[in-house]
């Protein structure tokens, strides 16, 4: 759980920096990094959903 909180806090900090300071020289790099992070989060969430659906399907075979 601590790793998840750390990841979320880092993501929020990145999101804040990317949106609050658009005139910075590295703003485009930060925006791309934010997009890659969001895409990665979406991929992880989809993988977790697929895993839980597969587990639920496997458990339903035991219950009938």
Order of alpha helices (4+ residues) and beta strands (2+ residues): alpha-alpha
